[in-house]
Structures are given as structure tokens and as C-alpha cells.
Amino acid sequence: MTTTLTETHQERRRIADEALREQFNRLGRAATPPSSTPTPPEIGIDVRPASTYEAVTRQMVESLADDLREIKSRLNNLVFMIAGAILMDVISRVIGA
């Protein structure tokens, strides 16, 4: 008699475990989107322009940033050219002396 009660208890536990696993599986399938690749959560600030004014202003700022990069590049080239000219003058004076 003890064997049948234990077997019945084990059978009920196995059925309950299977039912619980099935519930978790259904929950997991419902939580994931139907696409093959999960979409990342939206974190951070939305940087898309909200209005036409904002889009135009952003374009102007980006254009200004490009212009500043070009000016910086030209100034760097000018500084290296002046340093090279000074170095060449010093070398020519040392060799010529």
C-alpha cells in the first residue's frame, strides 16, 4: 500500500512539474516578439528632431561643426609649415656658418 501512495504522489508531482514547465514556456513565448531577432529596449534620449525648426537648426550646427574641423585642419597645417620653415632656417644657418 505504501508503494502505491508513493507512486501516486510521484506521478502527481511529475504532472504538476510538466504543467508548470508548460506555463513557463507559454509565458516565455508570449513575452518575446514574433520576429527572429529580439529588438533592444529603448534606452536613453530620443535624438530625432521633433519639429522642422529643430531639423534645420541641427543641420546648421552640423555644417558649422564641419567648417570648424576644416579650419582646425588648416591651422594645424599652418603651424607645422611655420615650424618646418624655422627649422630649415636654423639648419641652413648652422650649415652655412
Residue frames as a rotation matrix with the C-alpha (Angstrom) as fourth column:
MET 1
0.568 0.823 0.000 0.00
0.823 -0.568 0.000 0.00
0.000 0.000 -1.000 0.00
THR 2
0.383 -0.521 -0.763 2.89
0.179 -0.769 0.614 2.40
-0.906 -0.371 -0.201 0.76
THR 3
-0.643 -0.658 0.393 4.31
0.472 0.065 0.879 1.80
-0.604 0.751 0.269 -2.70
THR 4
-0.147 0.664 0.733 1.13
0.958 -0.089 0.273 2.82
0.246 0.742 -0.623 -4.46
LEU 5
0.788 0.406 -0.463 0.77
0.538 -0.819 0.197 6.00
-0.299 -0.405 -0.864 -2.39
THR 6
0.002 -0.881 -0.474 4.38
0.110 -0.471 0.875 6.97
-0.994 -0.054 0.096 -3.12
GLU 7
-0.684 -0.233 0.691 3.98
0.666 0.187 0.722 6.18
-0.297 0.954 0.027 -6.81
THR 8
0.309 0.879 0.363 0.74
0.933 -0.354 0.065 8.17
0.186 0.319 -0.929 -6.95
HIS 9
0.688 -0.127 -0.714 2.41
0.288 -0.856 0.430 11.09
-0.666 -0.501 -0.553 -5.20
GLN 10
-0.414 -0.908 -0.061 5.37
0.212 -0.161 0.964 10.97
-0.885 0.386 0.260 -7.60
GLU 11
-0.443 0.333 0.833 3.04
0.896 0.158 0.414 10.78
0.006 0.930 -0.368 -10.59
ARG 12
0.679 0.728 -0.089 1.07
0.733 -0.679 0.036 13.79
-0.035 -0.090 -0.995 -9.38
ARG 13
0.366 -0.640 -0.675 4.31
0.112 -0.690 0.715 15.72
-0.924 -0.337 -0.181 -8.77
ARG 14
-0.640 -0.605 0.473 5.57
0.497 0.143 0.856 14.84
-0.585 0.783 0.210 -12.29
ILE 15
-0.016 0.737 0.675 2.28
0.976 -0.136 0.173 16.01
0.219 0.661 -0.717 -13.83
ALA 16
0.814 0.298 -0.499 2.38
0.464 -0.850 0.249 19.23
-0.350 -0.434 -0.830 -11.80
ASP 17
-0.083 -0.930 -0.357 6.02
0.168 -0.367 0.915 19.85
-0.982 0.016 0.187 -12.84
GLU 18
-0.621 -0.105 0.777 5.14
0.760 0.165 0.629 19.34
-0.194 0.981 -0.023 -16.50
ALA 19
0.433 0.859 0.274 2.16
0.882 -0.467 0.071 21.68
0.189 0.210 -0.959 -16.21
LEU 20
0.650 -0.263 -0.713 4.35
0.253 -0.810 0.529 24.30
-0.717 -0.524 -0.460 -14.54
ARG 21
-0.487 -0.866 0.116 7.02
0.345 -0.069 0.936 23.99
-0.802 0.496 0.332 -17.26
GLU 22
-0.316 0.459 0.830 4.35
0.940 0.036 0.338 24.35
0.126 0.888 -0.443 -19.93
GLN 23
0.756 0.598 -0.268 3.04
0.641 -0.758 0.116 27.51
-0.134 -0.260 -0.956 -18.24
PHE 24
0.228 -0.771 -0.595 6.57
0.096 -0.590 0.802 28.98
-0.969 -0.240 -0.060 -18.14
ASN 25
-0.645 -0.457 0.612 7.11
0.605 0.184 0.775 28.09
-0.467 0.870 0.158 -21.80
ARG 26
0.162 0.796 0.583 3.86
0.957 -0.272 0.105 29.79
0.242 0.541 -0.806 -22.79
LEU 27
0.787 0.068 -0.613 4.77
0.362 -0.856 0.370 32.83
-0.499 -0.513 -0.698 -20.73
GLY 28
-0.195 -0.961 -0.198 8.21
0.200 -0.237 0.951 33.00
-0.960 0.146 0.238 -22.38
ARG 29
-0.546 0.044 0.836 6.74
0.832 0.141 0.536 32.72
-0.095 0.989 -0.114 -25.87
ALA 30
0.540 0.824 0.174 4.22
0.830 -0.555 0.054 35.46
0.141 0.115 -0.983 -25.14
ALA 31
0.607 -0.351 -0.713 6.93
0.245 -0.771 0.588 37.80
-0.756 -0.531 -0.382 -23.84
THR 32
-0.506 -0.862 0.040 9.17
0.278 -0.119 0.953 37.52
-0.816 0.493 0.300 -26.90
PRO 33
0.041 0.507 -0.861 8.27
-0.722 -0.581 -0.377 39.34
-0.691 0.637 0.342 -30.13
PRO 34
0.769 0.366 0.524 7.38
0.017 0.808 -0.589 37.18
-0.639 0.462 0.615 -33.13
SER 35
0.739 -0.550 -0.389 10.44
-0.592 -0.254 -0.765 38.36
0.322 0.796 -0.514 -35.12
SER 36
0.699 -0.520 -0.491 13.54
0.445 0.854 -0.270 36.21
0.560 -0.030 0.828 -35.20
THR 37
-0.482 -0.876 -0.006 15.79
0.584 -0.316 -0.747 38.89
0.653 -0.363 0.664 -33.71
PRO 38
0.286 0.598 -0.749 14.72
0.953 -0.258 0.159 40.48
-0.098 -0.759 -0.644 -30.46
THR 39
0.356 -0.107 0.928 14.53
0.321 -0.919 -0.229 44.26
0.878 0.380 -0.292 -30.54
PRO 40
-0.634 -0.631 -0.447 16.67
0.650 -0.122 -0.750 46.07
0.418 -0.766 0.488 -27.98
PRO 41
0.271 0.758 -0.593 14.84
0.941 -0.338 -0.001 48.10
-0.202 -0.558 -0.805 -25.38
GLU 42
0.381 -0.055 0.923 14.53
0.403 -0.889 -0.219 51.83
0.832 0.455 -0.316 -25.96
ILE 43
0.406 -0.358 -0.841 17.06
0.867 -0.142 0.478 53.33
-0.290 -0.923 0.253 -23.59
GLY 44
-0.634 -0.756 -0.166 18.25
0.696 -0.651 0.303 56.91
-0.337 0.076 0.938 -23.50
ILE 45
-0.179 0.478 -0.860 17.13
-0.099 -0.878 -0.468 60.09
-0.979 0.001 0.204 -25.15
ASP 46
0.421 0.384 0.822 15.32
0.801 0.266 -0.535 60.27
-0.425 0.884 -0.196 -28.47
VAL 47
-0.373 -0.700 -0.609 17.62
0.271 -0.710 0.651 62.38
-0.888 0.078 0.454 -30.67
ARG 48
-0.426 0.297 0.854 15.34
0.898 0.025 0.440 62.59
0.110 0.954 -0.278 -33.69
PRO 49
-0.994 0.062 0.086 14.16
-0.066 -0.997 -0.046 66.10
0.083 -0.051 0.995 -34.46
ALA 50
-0.492 0.864 -0.109 10.67
0.646 0.278 -0.711 66.79
-0.584 -0.420 -0.695 -33.21
SER 51
0.598 0.691 -0.405 9.98
0.246 -0.640 -0.728 69.77
-0.762 0.336 -0.553 -35.48
THR 52
0.717 -0.301 0.628 11.12
0.631 -0.101 -0.769 71.34
0.295 0.948 0.117 -38.74
TYR 53
0.785 -0.420 0.455 12.85
-0.480 -0.877 0.019 74.13
0.391 -0.234 -0.890 -36.85
GLU 54
0.561 -0.576 0.594 14.85
-0.455 0.385 0.803 71.59
-0.692 -0.721 -0.046 -34.86
ALA 55
0.592 -0.324 0.738 15.84
0.649 0.735 -0.198 69.71
-0.478 0.596 0.645 -38.02
VAL 56
0.745 -0.307 0.593 17.02
0.311 -0.626 -0.715 72.91
0.590 0.717 -0.370 -39.75
THR 57
0.716 -0.481 0.506 18.89
-0.692 -0.583 0.425 74.05
0.091 -0.654 -0.751 -36.65
ARG 58
0.581 -0.499 0.643 20.58
-0.035 0.774 0.633 70.67
-0.813 -0.390 0.432 -36.31
GLN 59
0.648 -0.325 0.688 21.65
0.761 0.282 -0.584 70.79
-0.004 0.903 0.430 -39.96
MET 60
0.750 -0.368 0.550 23.12
-0.160 -0.907 -0.389 74.27
0.642 0.203 -0.739 -39.44
VAL 61
0.651 -0.516 0.557 25.01
-0.667 -0.039 0.744 73.14
-0.362 -0.856 -0.370 -36.33
GLU 62
0.576 -0.438 0.690 26.42
0.413 0.885 0.216 70.10
-0.706 0.160 0.690 -38.16
SER 63
0.705 -0.304 0.641 27.51
0.566 -0.304 -0.767 72.33
0.428 0.903 -0.042 -41.03
LEU 64
0.731 -0.428 0.531 29.20
-0.564 -0.817 0.118 74.68
0.383 -0.386 -0.839 -38.57
ALA 65
0.628 -0.503 0.594 30.98
-0.296 0.551 0.780 71.74
-0.719 -0.666 0.197 -36.93
ASP 66
0.623 -0.393 0.676 32.28
0.747 0.555 -0.365 70.63
-0.232 0.733 0.640 -40.36
ASP 67
0.718 -0.336 0.609 33.56
0.113 -0.808 -0.578 74.16
0.686 0.485 -0.542 -41.03
LEU 68
0.705 -0.456 0.543 35.32
-0.705 -0.369 0.606 74.27
-0.076 -0.810 -0.582 -37.67
ARG 69
0.635 -0.483 0.603 37.00
0.253 0.868 0.428 70.91
-0.730 -0.120 0.673 -38.38
GLU 70
0.623 -0.385 0.681 38.29
0.729 -0.029 -0.684 72.28
0.283 0.922 0.263 -41.68
ILE 71
0.714 -0.360 0.600 39.62
-0.365 -0.923 -0.120 75.46
0.598 -0.133 -0.791 -40.00
LYS 72
0.709 -0.454 0.539 41.34
-0.470 0.264 0.842 73.37
-0.525 -0.851 -0.026 -37.33
SER 73
0.614 -0.472 0.633 42.99
0.648 0.759 -0.064 71.23
-0.450 0.449 0.772 -40.01
ARG 74
0.629 -0.367 0.685 44.22
0.434 -0.565 -0.702 74.30
0.645 0.739 -0.197 -41.87
LEU 75
0.735 -0.364 0.572 45.62
-0.628 -0.684 0.372 75.85
0.256 -0.632 -0.732 -38.68
ASN 76
0.681 -0.502 0.532 47.46
-0.029 0.708 0.705 72.62
-0.731 -0.496 0.468 -37.84
ASN 77
0.568 -0.464 0.679 48.97
0.823 0.318 -0.471 72.59
0.003 0.827 0.563 -41.33
LEU 78
0.696 -0.279 0.662 49.99
-0.019 -0.928 -0.371 76.26
0.718 0.246 -0.652 -40.99
VAL 79
0.766 -0.414 0.492 51.66
-0.593 -0.158 0.790 75.63
-0.249 -0.896 -0.366 -37.60
PHE 80
0.561 -0.577 0.594 53.64
0.406 0.817 0.410 72.67
-0.721 0.011 0.692 -39.00
MET 81
0.606 -0.335 0.721 54.66
0.695 -0.218 -0.685 74.71
0.387 0.917 0.101 -42.06
ILE 82
0.738 -0.334 0.586 55.92
-0.427 -0.904 0.024 77.57
0.522 -0.268 -0.810 -39.86
ALA 83
0.686 -0.501 0.528 57.78
-0.384 0.367 0.847 75.16
-0.618 -0.784 0.060 -37.56
GLY 84
0.570 -0.474 0.671 59.34
0.722 0.679 -0.134 73.48
-0.392 0.561 0.730 -40.62
ALA 85
0.683 -0.305 0.664 60.39
0.324 -0.688 -0.649 76.85
0.655 0.658 -0.371 -42.08
ILE 86
0.738 -0.424 0.525 62.01
-0.670 -0.555 0.494 77.87
0.081 -0.716 -0.693 -38.77
LEU 87
0.619 -0.499 0.606 63.80
0.026 0.784 0.620 74.52
-0.785 -0.368 0.499 -38.55
MET 88
0.600 -0.385 0.701 65.05
0.798 0.235 -0.555 74.84
0.048 0.893 0.448 -42.14
ASP 89
0.749 -0.320 0.581 66.31
-0.162 -0.938 -0.308 78.39
0.643 0.136 -0.754 -41.42
VAL 90
0.677 -0.507 0.533 68.18
-0.623 -0.010 0.782 77.20
-0.391 -0.862 -0.323 -38.32
ILE 91
0.567 -0.463 0.681 69.71
0.443 0.869 0.222 74.25
-0.694 0.175 0.698 -40.22
SER 92
0.670 -0.298 0.679 70.76
0.636 -0.241 -0.733 76.44
0.382 0.924 0.028 -43.15
ARG 93
0.750 -0.411 0.518 72.44
-0.515 -0.855 0.068 78.93
0.415 -0.317 -0.852 -40.79
VAL 94
0.611 -0.536 0.583 74.29
-0.357 0.471 0.807 76.15
-0.707 -0.701 0.097 -38.96
ILE 95
0.506 -0.408 0.760 75.50
0.728 0.674 -0.123 74.55
-0.463 0.615 0.638 -42.22
GLY 96
0.703 -0.170 0.691 76.29
0.464 -0.627 -0.626 77.90
0.540 0.760 -0.361 -43.83
ALA 97
0.935 -0.282 0.217 78.32
-0.356 -0.718 0.598 79.17
-0.013 -0.636 -0.771 -40.87
